[in-house]
Amino acid sequence: MVTKRALASAGAVLVPLPGLDLAADVALLTQLIPAINREFGLTPDQIERLSPRAKALLYKAIVAFGGAMVGRVITRDLILQALAAVGMRITTKTAARFVPIAGQVVSAGLSYTAMRFVGTSHIRDCRRVVEVVLAEQGFAPQPPPPTAAQRLRSAAARAAARLRRRPRA
């Protein structure tokens, strides 16, 4: 979700119209941030459907750990605040566009990284809020299932331990 929008942001830089890249970033973020909130169950509508106790826990976690866009209606001003957090990259991106070819490549890369940074930061904020709420409600996070490499290492370690226990003849 974030990577696709970051690539679209990088592609918008290649169109040689002044201001189009910033307008595209704002438009992409106004779609991306609510989509991330929706995936985590943190849109204002989803929060309103929670029980009063769960709402109180959630708002407490949002204030303590969430970013400015967790659980809120996303406005243009909030998006501009998020872009201001990566302001130096955006300024450099705008300036780099005026250098032929190499400048556009640098500008596209900066646009991609800025959009990806904002998106992943918001995902991290949402995840932190949900983890805090779940911990408050007594749900411990489940460890991820082992990967194939981890299972293979574990089986090899068990086999080596069996071989060490056998008496030598």
N, C-alpha and C positions, 0 to 999 in steps of 0.2 A: 504494500500500500504506500509506504513512505518512498521506497525506491522509485516506483512508477511516477509519483508526483515530482520527485527530485529530477528525474530524467526529463519530464515535461518542462520543468523550470529551466534546465540547461538548454533545452531546445528553443525556448522562447528567447533566449539571449541571441540566438543566431539570426533572428529577424531584425533587420536594421532600422527599426523605428524607435526613436528615443522614448523612454518611459514605458514601453510595452513590456519589458522584462519585469519591472516592478509591479505593474498592473497584473501580470500573469502570476507573479509570486503571491500577491494578495488574494487573487481568485483561487489559486490552488490551495492556499492555506485555509481559506474559508470553507473549502470542501474537506480537506484533510483532518483538521482538528475536530470538527463534529463527528467525523467517521471514527476517529480513534476513541473519542468519548463514548460513542454508541457501542463500540466493541467491548469496552470495559464496563458498560452499564452506568455511565456517568453523565448522561445528558440531563438537563433540567427536568424533562418529562419523566425519565426513568427514575430519577431521584424522588420526584413527587409521589410515585407509586409505592415507595418504601414505607415500612412501619415507622412511627415516630422515633422509636429507639434507634433503629438502623439509620434513619436520617440524621439524628443527633451525632451518632458515631462517625458517619460519613463526613458531615460538615466539620467536625472536630479534626478529622484526619486531613481534610482538604486545607484547612487553615494552617495546620502544623507542617504538612509535607507536600501538599499539592502546589502546582504552579498556578499562574494567573488564569489559565484557561481550563482547568479541571472543573467540571460540573457547572460551567457557566454558559450562557448564550454567547456565541462567538460573534463579535462585532468587528467592524473594520478597524476601530481604535485598538482593540486587543491584538489584532493581527499586526498592526503597525508597531505596537510595543514589542511583540515577539521578533519582528524584523529588526527593530532597534538593538536587540540583544546581539545580533550578528551584523551590526551596522558597518563595522570596518570592512568586512568581507563584501558587503553590498556596495560601499563606496569604491573599493578597489575594483570590483566587477564593472561598475559603471565607467570608471576611468580606463580600464583595460580595453573596453570595447572599441576605443578610438585607434588602437594600434591594429593595423591590418593583419588579418589571418591569425597570427599568434595571440594577439590580444583577445580575439573572439574565443579562441580555445581556452585561454586562461579564464576569461569571463564565464564561459560555460561551466568550467570546473568549479569555480568559486560559487556559482549559482547552485550547482548540484550539492556541494558540501554544506552551504548555508541552509538549503531546504531540508536536507537530510538531518542536519544538526537540530533544527527546530522540531522536526517530526519525531526523532528518536528521544529528544529531551522530554517532549510531551508524553510519549509512551512510558518513559521511565517515571515521570511524575504520576501518571495514572496507575501504574503498577504499584508504586509505593503506597498510594492512598488505599488501593484495594487490599494490599497485603496487611496494612495496619488495621483496617476494618475487620478483615477475616481473623486476624490474631486476637482482636478485642472480643470477637464472638466465640473464640475458642477453637477455631479451625487452624490447625497447623498446616503449613505448606507441605505438599507432597514432594519428595525428592523425584527428580526426573528419572525415567527408566534408564537402565544402563545401555550404553551404546554397544554395538557389535564388538568393537575393539576392547572395551572394558570387560565384556563377557569372556572374550578369548583370553585376555590376560589373567582373569580370575581362574578359568579352567586350567591354564598352564601352571599357575601357582599351586593349585590343588594337586595336579599331577606331580609336580616337583616335590611337594611335601610328602606325597605317598612314596615316592622313590627314596627319599631321605629316611623314612621310617623303616624300610625293608632292611633286614639284616644282610650283610654282605657274606658271600660264601667264599 
